[in-house]
């Protein structure tokens, strides 16, 4: 089965561009995530971490 897929993929022109595109999207996502993690303030993290523990009248 994989041999058939490999043979089919080799007949498509420019098939080796798709792995490069997917890898770049993958890396871009995690670089942006790291940027966000290092940029966020400590106060904002404390506020966001306490959201599930807060009691609210709308949750009844």
Backbone as CSV, one residue per row, in Angstrom:
resi,resn,N_x,N_y,N_z,CA_x,CA_y,CA_z,C_x,C_y,C_z
1,UNK,0.820,-1.190,0.000,0.000,0.000,0.000,0.869,1.260,0.000
2,UNK,1.889,1.276,0.841,2.754,2.449,0.881,3.570,2.592,-0.397
3,UNK,3.868,1.456,-1.022,4.597,1.498,-2.283,3.751,2.191,-3.347
4,UNK,2.449,1.902,-3.353,1.549,2.548,-4.303,1.496,4.057,-4.055
5,UNK,1.403,4.446,-2.782,1.342,5.877,-2.451,2.642,6.567,-2.847
6,UNK,3.766,5.903,-2.583,5.057,6.494,-2.937,5.184,6.660,-4.448
7,UNK,4.772,5.651,-5.207,4.839,5.749,-6.661,3.910,6.842,-7.182
8,UNK,2.748,6.954,-6.590,1.811,7.998,-7.004,2.362,9.381,-6.681
9,UNK,2.979,9.535,-5.505,3.522,10.835,-5.106,4.703,11.232,-5.972
10,UNK,5.466,10.253,-6.450,6.618,10.578,-7.287,6.199,11.066,-8.669
11,UNK,5.001,10.723,-9.100,4.549,11.171,-10.415,4.032,12.610,-10.386
12,UNK,3.762,13.136,-9.199,3.276,14.508,-9.072,4.484,15.451,-9.121
13,UNK,4.373,16.480,-9.930,5.454,17.461,-10.005,5.514,18.282,-8.727
14,UNK,6.692,18.640,-8.318,6.957,19.489,-7.149,6.401,18.885,-5.857
15,UNK,6.477,17.577,-5.707,5.945,16.943,-4.508,6.812,17.247,-3.294
16,UNK,8.062,17.592,-3.477,8.919,17.834,-2.333,8.780,19.243,-1.769
17,UNK,7.894,20.058,-2.288,7.644,21.378,-1.714,6.667,21.298,-0.546
18,UNK,5.787,20.309,-0.547,4.782,20.201,0.511,5.379,19.926,1.883
19,UNK,6.361,19.054,2.018,6.972,18.877,3.346,7.654,20.141,3.856
20,UNK,8.227,20.909,2.974,8.879,22.153,3.382,7.844,23.152,3.870
21,UNK,6.726,23.247,3.182,5.656,24.157,3.598,5.080,23.734,4.941
22,UNK,4.825,22.457,5.106,4.246,21.994,6.369,5.226,22.181,7.527
23,UNK,6.499,21.938,7.307,7.492,22.155,8.356,7.597,23.629,8.717
24,UNK,7.544,24.499,7.742,7.634,25.927,8.037,6.407,26.417,8.806
25,UNK,5.223,25.930,8.482,4.019,26.297,9.236,4.113,25.789,10.665
26,UNK,4.572,24.567,10.829,4.748,23.964,12.146,5.719,24.784,12.994
27,UNK,6.866,25.129,12.430,7.866,25.894,13.174,7.384,27.314,13.463
28,UNK,6.707,27.918,12.525,6.183,29.267,12.721,5.194,29.304,13.870
29,UNK,4.331,28.309,13.962,3.370,28.239,15.052,4.076,28.197,16.404
30,UNK,5.077,27.335,16.543,5.746,27.203,17.829,6.657,28.385,18.156
31,UNK,7.207,29.031,17.173,7.985,30.247,17.425,7.068,31.360,17.921
32,UNK,5.888,31.474,17.312,4.932,32.483,17.770,4.440,32.171,19.181
33,UNK,4.237,30.893,19.462,3.819,30.481,20.794,4.887,30.815,21.834
34,UNK,6.141,30.556,21.533,7.229,30.903,22.446,7.323,32.414,22.648
35,UNK,7.144,33.168,21.582,7.151,34.621,21.689,6.048,35.104,22.629
36,UNK,4.861,34.538,22.491,3.747,34.908,23.350,4.029,34.550,24.812
37,UNK,4.602,33.386,25.052,4.884,32.938,26.419,5.905,33.847,27.090
38,UNK,6.917,34.256,26.365,7.928,35.117,26.965,7.472,36.565,27.093
39,UNK,6.496,36.975,26.291,6.038,38.358,26.307,4.963,38.621,27.355
40,UNK,4.186,37.623,27.716,3.066,37.817,28.624,3.570,38.192,30.017
41,UNK,2.843,39.068,30.676,3.266,39.532,31.994,2.868,38.553,33.093
42,UNK,3.548,38.653,34.208,3.276,37.763,35.342,1.874,38.005,35.895
43,UNK,1.422,39.239,35.912,0.086,39.551,36.417,-0.998,38.905,35.549
44,UNK,-0.806,38.946,34.250,-1.769,38.340,33.331,-1.827,36.821,33.526
45,UNK,-0.677,36.207,33.767,-0.636,34.765,34.012,-1.386,34.424,35.290
46,UNK,-1.203,35.230,36.324,-1.919,35.001,37.580,-3.434,35.132,37.402
47,UNK,-3.856,36.120,36.654,-5.288,36.308,36.401,-5.855,35.126,35.625
48,UNK,-5.154,34.716,34.581,-5.643,33.604,33.759,-5.613,32.275,34.507
49,UNK,-4.666,32.101,35.391,-4.584,30.835,36.121,-5.665,30.716,37.189
50,UNK,-6.221,31.835,37.646,-7.256,31.803,38.674,-8.673,31.771,38.113
51,UNK,-8.834,31.859,36.826,-10.175,31.864,36.224,-10.981,30.612,36.578
52,UNK,-10.433,29.417,36.501,-11.259,28.243,36.834,-11.643,28.163,38.309
53,UNK,-10.916,28.853,39.173,-11.168,28.763,40.603,-12.131,29.823,41.116
54,UNK,-12.394,30.839,40.318,-13.280,31.903,40.755,-14.725,31.434,40.725
55,UNK,-15.463,31.797,41.761,-16.889,31.489,41.786,-17.634,32.671,41.210
56,UNK,-18.593,32.365,40.369,-19.329,33.407,39.689,-20.812,33.063,39.742
57,UNK,-21.634,34.075,39.812,-23.082,33.822,39.886,-23.645,33.302,38.570
58,UNK,-22.939,33.536,37.454,-23.422,33.057,36.157,-23.153,31.567,35.958
59,UNK,-22.343,30.961,36.808,-22.020,29.532,36.658,-23.034,28.632,37.347
60,UNK,-24.050,29.174,37.995,-25.004,28.346,38.710,-25.882,27.630,37.774
